[in-house]
């Protein structure tokens, strides 16, 4: 007689993508996440890469993109081809957040790990928790890219607001 033994249940952790009222939200996990958003040349879709796996979302109607990291060192990137405002929240861990072509908003956590924020084009704003302000590095890359695009950076200026603003998601 053939017998089967039950195994414990398992949950596979994966970043999620949601779209509500024009806001595309990509939420990471407690593991290290690599989330990159771009607009392929000639495309009417956003390409959302999550840990190397491509997802496509129609651009039409999207007014804002939220990239939310989890509990580890995450890479959150809007490519310079993205002309939609990004809202970045790295969560816990030493995160790297890189903005796109619009006026982006960055939130650096207060976990003391330190984050790297790189504005893209546009006038970007960074809200830094006072508990983490000594550990956050803000880079301005002339030309429209960021730390993953050595030819680029923030040509439009921006502001840093240590301890100001609420962490709204």
Secondary structure in CASP SS format (residue, H / E / C, confidence):
PFRMAT SS
TARGET T0000
AUTHOR 0000-0000-0000
METHOD secondary structure of the structure
MODEL  1
X C 1.00
X C 1.00
X C 1.00
X C 1.00
X C 1.00
X C 1.00
X C 1.00
X C 1.00
X C 1.00
X C 1.00
X C 1.00
X C 1.00
X C 1.00
X C 1.00
X C 1.00
X E 1.00
X E 1.00
X E 1.00
X E 1.00
X E 1.00
X C 1.00
X C 1.00
X E 1.00
X E 1.00
X E 1.00
X E 1.00
X E 1.00
X C 1.00
X C 1.00
X C 1.00
X C 1.00
X C 1.00
X C 1.00
X E 1.00
X E 1.00
X E 1.00
X E 1.00
X E 1.00
X C 1.00
X C 1.00
X C 1.00
X C 1.00
X C 1.00
X C 1.00
X E 1.00
X E 1.00
X E 1.00
X E 1.00
X E 1.00
X E 1.00
X C 1.00
X C 1.00
X E 1.00
X E 1.00
X E 1.00
X E 1.00
X E 1.00
X E 1.00
X C 1.00
X C 1.00
X C 1.00
X C 1.00
X C 1.00
X E 1.00
X E 1.00
X E 1.00
X E 1.00
X E 1.00
X C 1.00
X C 1.00
X C 1.00
X C 1.00
X C 1.00
X C 1.00
X E 1.00
X E 1.00
X E 1.00
X E 1.00
X C 1.00
X C 1.00
X C 1.00
X C 1.00
X C 1.00
X C 1.00
X E 1.00
X E 1.00
X E 1.00
X E 1.00
X E 1.00
X C 1.00
X C 1.00
X C 1.00
X C 1.00
X C 1.00
X C 1.00
X E 1.00
X E 1.00
X E 1.00
X C 1.00
X C 1.00
X C 1.00
X C 1.00
X C 1.00
X C 1.00
X E 1.00
X E 1.00
X E 1.00
X E 1.00
X C 1.00
X C 1.00
X C 1.00
X C 1.00
X C 1.00
X C 1.00
X C 1.00
X E 1.00
X E 1.00
X E 1.00
X E 1.00
X C 1.00
X C 1.00
X C 1.00
X C 1.00
X E 1.00
X E 1.00
X E 1.00
X E 1.00
X E 1.00
X C 1.00
X C 1.00
X C 1.00
X C 1.00
X C 1.00
X C 1.00
X C 1.00
X C 1.00
X E 1.00
X E 1.00
X E 1.00
X E 1.00
X C 1.00
X C 1.00
X C 1.00
X C 1.00
X C 1.00
X E 1.00
X C 1.00
X C 1.00
X E 1.00
X C 1.00
X C 1.00
X C 1.00
X C 1.00
X C 1.00
X C 1.00
X C 1.00
X C 1.00
X E 1.00
X E 1.00
X E 1.00
X E 1.00
X E 1.00
X C 1.00
X C 1.00
X C 1.00
X C 1.00
X C 1.00
X C 1.00
X C 1.00
END
